[in-house]
Amino acid sequence: MNKFILALLVLVSAFNVNAQDGYPKPTNQEGMLFFIQHNRGKNTYIYALNYSDNKKLDEDSPIQVYRQIFDKSGEIKPLTAIQKNFAYGIETEQLKSNYYEASIVSLPTQKFFLTIPLNGKPFVETIVNGIKIKVNRIFIRQKDGTSGLSTKVDYILFYGTNKNKDVVLRLEIN
């Protein structure tokens, strides 16, 4: 069995794109595709469409990532070099017009797919434990006693929709 996938937990619940229970909700949602939060603070990592100055999608880099620092008054900042290169940065590849494959640098085996429909809101999908979902948010449970570049993860919760139902999928990490 794949060392990243040990268990599946599907919870059906009623939720909108809200923050993790007790966590603040991102304030700048323009072009937001999904966001990541974790158990080591309230800071939020936001994945949004990346438009050029003329409001056209940047086809070479269609997703931008920035952080909202809720631990310090909610200001919005770019990722640090370490965050971008070792944790929350994203790499994308255009597969066809308005369709991209993406991966977060710290979990390159988890593929995300950005679809930009001609009419409608762009969205990101992924497959977790064999189930395809539209991703709204992700919560990472980091292992106690780990930090910095040696941070380890217990599990990741993917919140999204599958067949018009809200779901939470749990990915166990060894």
C-alpha contacts under 8 A as a table, 3 or more apart, distances in Angstrom:
res1	aa1	res2	aa2	distance
1	M	5	I	7.20
1	M	6	L	7.39
2	N	5	I	5.41
2	N	6	L	7.35
3	K	6	L	6.90
3	K	173	I	7.12
3	K	174	N	6.23
4	F	171	L	7.12
4	F	172	E	6.03
4	F	173	I	4.81
4	F	174	N	6.13
5	I	129	N	6.62
5	I	171	L	5.92
5	I	172	E	5.60
5	I	173	I	6.79
6	L	171	L	7.25
6	L	172	E	5.58
6	L	173	I	7.66
7	A	129	N	7.68
7	A	170	R	7.14
7	A	171	L	6.71
7	A	172	E	6.29
8	L	129	N	6.24
8	L	169	L	6.49
8	L	170	R	5.76
8	L	171	L	6.86
9	L	168	V	7.17
9	L	169	L	5.45
9	L	170	R	5.38
10	V	167	V	6.07
10	V	168	V	5.47
10	V	169	L	5.24
10	V	170	R	7.39
11	L	167	V	5.46
11	L	168	V	5.28
11	L	169	L	7.26
12	V	165	K	7.05
12	V	166	D	5.72
12	V	167	V	5.02
12	V	168	V	7.01
13	S	166	D	5.94
13	S	167	V	6.65
14	A	166	D	6.42
15	F	18	N	7.00
15	F	166	D	7.02
17	V	136	N	5.88
17	V	137	R	7.04
18	N	25	K	5.94
19	A	22	G	7.50
19	A	23	Y	5.42
19	A	24	P	5.76
19	A	25	K	4.69
19	A	26	P	7.50
19	A	37	Q	7.91
19	A	137	R	7.84
20	Q	23	Y	5.14
20	Q	24	P	7.66
20	Q	37	Q	7.29
20	Q	139	F	7.13
23	Y	42	K	6.09
24	P	42	K	6.98
24	P	70	F	7.30
26	P	29	Q	6.62
26	P	44	T	7.11
26	P	46	I	7.80
26	P	68	Q	7.02
28	N	32	M	7.82
29	Q	32	M	4.97
30	E	48	A	7.63
31	G	48	A	5.11
31	G	49	L	5.14
31	G	50	N	7.98
32	M	35	F	7.72
32	M	46	I	6.87
32	M	47	Y	5.94
32	M	48	A	4.04
32	M	49	L	6.47
33	L	46	I	7.84
33	L	47	Y	5.65
33	L	48	A	5.04
33	L	49	L	6.94
33	L	122	P	7.36
33	L	123	F	6.00
33	L	124	V	6.53
33	L	135	V	7.82
33	L	136	N	6.92
34	F	46	I	6.32
34	F	47	Y	5.48
34	F	48	A	7.09
34	F	124	V	7.75
34	F	135	V	6.35
34	F	136	N	4.74
34	F	137	R	4.94
34	F	138	I	7.61
35	F	44	T	6.72
35	F	45	Y	5.48
35	F	46	I	4.38
35	F	47	Y	5.73
35	F	136	N	6.99
35	F	137	R	4.81
35	F	138	I	6.23
36	I	44	T	5.80
36	I	45	Y	5.04
36	I	46	I	6.52
36	I	137	R	5.80
36	I	138	I	4.66
36	I	139	F	5.71
36	I	140	I	7.41
37	Q	42	K	7.01
37	Q	43	N	6.70
37	Q	44	T	5.05
37	Q	45	Y	6.56
37	Q	137	R	7.96
37	Q	138	I	6.38
37	Q	139	F	4.94
37	Q	140	I	6.35
38	H	41	G	6.71
38	H	42	K	7.31
38	H	43	N	7.91
38	H	44	T	7.89
38	H	139	F	5.33
38	H	140	I	4.57
38	H	141	R	5.84
38	H	142	Q	7.06
39	N	42	K	7.61
39	N	139	F	7.86
39	N	140	I	6.74
39	N	141	R	5.58
39	N	142	Q	6.49
40	R	142	Q	7.32
41	G	71	D	6.91
42	K	69	I	7.44
42	K	70	F	5.54
42	K	71	D	5.90
43	N	67	R	6.87
43	N	68	Q	5.75
43	N	69	I	4.78
43	N	70	F	5.06
43	N	71	D	6.15
44	T	67	R	5.47
44	T	68	Q	5.21
44	T	69	I	6.75
44	T	70	F	7.39
45	Y	65	V	6.78
45	Y	66	Y	5.80
45	Y	67	R	4.39
45	Y	68	Q	6.52
45	Y	88	Y	7.35
46	I	65	V	5.53
46	I	66	Y	5.41
46	I	67	R	5.80
46	I	68	Q	7.50
47	Y	63	I	6.35
47	Y	64	Q	5.80
47	Y	65	V	4.70
47	Y	66	Y	6.92
48	A	63	I	5.52
48	A	64	Q	5.40
48	A	65	V	6.45
49	L	57	L	7.23
49	L	62	P	5.77
49	L	63	I	4.76
49	L	64	Q	6.05
50	N	57	L	5.94
50	N	58	D	5.86
50	N	61	S	6.84
50	N	62	P	4.95
50	N	63	I	4.99
50	N	64	Q	5.10
51	Y	54	N	7.61
51	Y	55	K	5.32
51	Y	56	K	5.27
51	Y	57	L	4.35
51	Y	58	D	5.42
51	Y	62	P	7.31
52	S	55	K	5.41
52	S	56	K	5.44
52	S	57	L	6.16
52	S	58	D	5.79
53	D	56	K	7.35
57	L	62	P	6.12
58	D	61	S	5.40
58	D	62	P	5.02
59	E	62	P	5.29
59	E	94	Q	7.54
60	D	92	T	7.86
60	D	93	E	7.79
60	D	94	Q	7.76
61	S	64	Q	7.25
61	S	92	T	6.67
62	P	92	T	7.51
63	I	90	I	7.56
63	I	92	T	7.76
64	Q	90	I	7.96
65	V	78	P	7.25
65	V	79	L	7.04
65	V	88	Y	7.60
65	V	89	G	6.75
65	V	90	I	7.47
66	Y	76	I	7.14
66	Y	77	K	6.00
66	Y	78	P	4.61
66	Y	79	L	5.42
67	R	76	I	5.74
67	R	77	K	5.43
67	R	78	P	6.04
67	R	79	L	6.24
68	Q	74	G	5.64
68	Q	75	E	5.62
68	Q	76	I	4.42
68	Q	77	K	6.33
69	I	72	K	5.48
69	I	73	S	6.73
69	I	74	G	4.74
69	I	75	E	5.29
69	I	76	I	6.19
69	I	77	K	7.34
70	F	73	S	5.47
70	F	74	G	4.06
70	F	75	E	6.98
71	D	74	G	6.94
72	K	75	E	6.90
79	L	82	I	7.90
79	L	83	Q	5.68
79	L	84	K	5.70
79	L	88	Y	7.92
79	L	89	G	7.89
80	T	83	Q	5.13
80	T	84	K	6.10
81	A	84	K	5.11
81	A	85	N	6.03
82	I	85	N	5.26
82	I	86	F	5.61
82	I	87	A	7.19
83	Q	86	F	5.55
83	Q	87	A	4.87
83	Q	88	Y	5.49
83	Q	89	G	6.56
84	K	87	A	6.07
84	K	88	Y	5.43
84	K	89	G	3.98
84	K	90	I	7.56
84	K	105	V	7.87
85	N	88	Y	7.40
85	N	89	G	5.82
85	N	105	V	6.73
86	F	89	G	7.10
86	F	105	V	6.08
86	F	106	S	5.77
86	F	149	L	7.54
87	A	104	I	7.37
87	A	105	V	5.90
87	A	106	S	4.74
88	Y	104	I	5.99
88	Y	105	V	6.34
88	Y	106	S	6.70
89	G	104	I	5.73
89	G	105	V	5.54
89	G	106	S	7.89
90	I	102	A	6.63
90	I	103	S	5.59
90	I	104	I	4.45
90	I	105	V	5.75
91	E	102	A	5.44
91	E	103	S	5.45
91	E	104	I	6.47
91	E	105	V	6.96
92	T	100	Y	6.44
92	T	101	E	5.59
92	T	102	A	4.21
92	T	103	S	6.67
93	E	100	Y	5.52
93	E	101	E	5.29
93	E	102	A	6.38
94	Q	97	S	7.29
94	Q	98	N	7.76
94	Q	99	Y	6.13
94	Q	100	Y	4.33
94	Q	101	E	6.39
95	L	99	Y	5.81
95	L	100	Y	5.29
95	L	101	E	6.63
96	K	99	Y	5.28
96	K	100	Y	6.99
98	N	114	L	7.86
98	N	115	T	5.94
98	N	116	I	4.97
98	N	117	P	6.97
99	Y	113	F	7.06
99	Y	114	L	5.66
99	Y	115	T	4.79
99	Y	116	I	6.41
100	Y	113	F	5.57
100	Y	114	L	5.04
100	Y	115	T	6.73
101	E	111	K	6.70
101	E	112	F	5.77
101	E	113	F	4.64
101	E	114	L	6.42
102	A	111	K	5.88
102	A	112	F	4.95
102	A	113	F	6.01
102	A	114	L	7.36
103	S	107	L	6.97
103	S	108	P	5.23
103	S	109	T	7.33
103	S	110	Q	6.30
103	S	111	K	5.18
103	S	112	F	5.91
104	I	107	L	5.49
104	I	108	P	5.74
104	I	110	Q	7.60
105	V	108	P	5.46
107	L	110	Q	5.83
108	P	111	K	6.97
110	Q	126	T	7.51
110	Q	127	I	7.79
111	K	126	T	6.11
111	K	127	I	7.51
112	F	124	V	6.35
112	F	125	E	5.62
112	F	126	T	4.72
112	F	127	I	7.83
113	F	124	V	5.31
113	F	125	E	5.14
113	F	126	T	6.30
114	L	122	P	7.17
114	L	123	F	5.80
114	L	124	V	4.46
114	L	125	E	6.66
115	T	122	P	5.64
115	T	123	F	5.56
115	T	124	V	6.33
116	I	120	G	7.99
116	I	121	K	7.10
116	I	122	P	4.42
116	I	123	F	6.79
117	P	120	G	5.84
117	P	121	K	6.85
117	P	122	P	6.12
123	F	134	K	6.76
123	F	135	V	7.59
124	V	134	K	5.64
124	V	135	V	5.71
125	E	132	K	6.77
125	E	133	I	5.39
125	E	134	K	4.26
125	E	135	V	5.56
126	T	132	K	5.65
126	T	133	I	5.68
126	T	134	K	6.68
126	T	135	V	6.91
127	I	130	G	5.76
127	I	131	I	5.17
127	I	132	K	4.24
127	I	133	I	6.28
128	V	131	I	5.26
128	V	132	K	6.50
128	V	133	I	7.70
128	V	158	F	7.89
128	V	169	L	6.66
128	V	170	R	7.81
128	V	171	L	6.92
129	N	169	L	7.82
129	N	171	L	7.21
131	I	162	N	7.91
132	K	162	N	6.62
133	I	160	G	5.86
133	I	161	T	5.36
133	I	162	N	4.88
134	K	160	G	5.19
134	K	161	T	5.22
134	K	162	N	6.66
135	V	138	I	7.72
135	V	158	F	6.80
135	V	159	Y	6.04
135	V	160	G	4.44
135	V	161	T	6.93
136	N	158	F	7.81
136	N	159	Y	5.66
136	N	160	G	4.86
136	N	161	T	7.84
137	R	158	F	6.28
137	R	159	Y	5.23
137	R	160	G	6.86
138	I	156	I	6.97
138	I	157	L	5.60
138	I	158	F	4.72
138	I	159	Y	5.97
139	F	156	I	5.75
139	F	157	L	5.04
139	F	158	F	6.69
140	I	153	V	7.04
140	I	154	D	7.91
140	I	155	Y	6.27
140	I	156	I	4.58
140	I	157	L	6.43
141	R	153	V	5.90
141	R	154	D	5.59
141	R	155	Y	5.46
141	R	156	I	6.16
142	Q	146	T	7.62
142	Q	151	T	7.00
142	Q	152	K	5.85
142	Q	153	V	4.24
142	Q	154	D	5.64
142	Q	155	Y	7.38
143	K	146	T	5.97
143	K	151	T	7.24
143	K	152	K	5.43
143	K	153	V	5.21
143	K	154	D	5.46
146	T	150	S	6.18
146	T	151	T	4.68
146	T	152	K	6.04
147	S	150	S	5.65
147	S	151	T	4.34
147	S	152	K	7.58
148	G	151	T	5.53
153	V	156	I	7.62
153	V	173	I	6.23
153	V	174	N	7.70
154	D	172	E	6.40
154	D	173	I	5.50
154	D	174	N	7.02
155	Y	170	R	6.74
155	Y	171	L	5.51
155	Y	172	E	4.43
155	Y	173	I	5.24
156	I	170	R	5.76
156	I	171	L	5.12
156	I	172	E	6.59
156	I	173	I	7.60
157	L	168	V	6.36
157	L	169	L	5.61
157	L	170	R	4.62
157	L	171	L	6.37
158	F	168	V	5.50
158	F	169	L	5.09
158	F	170	R	6.43
158	F	171	L	7.86
159	Y	166	D	7.53
159	Y	167	V	5.94
159	Y	168	V	4.58
159	Y	169	L	6.62
160	G	166	D	5.78
160	G	167	V	5.54
160	G	168	V	6.54
161	T	164	N	5.79
161	T	165	K	5.26
161	T	166	D	4.43
161	T	167	V	5.56
162	N	165	K	5.28
162	N	166	D	6.48
162	N	167	V	6.64
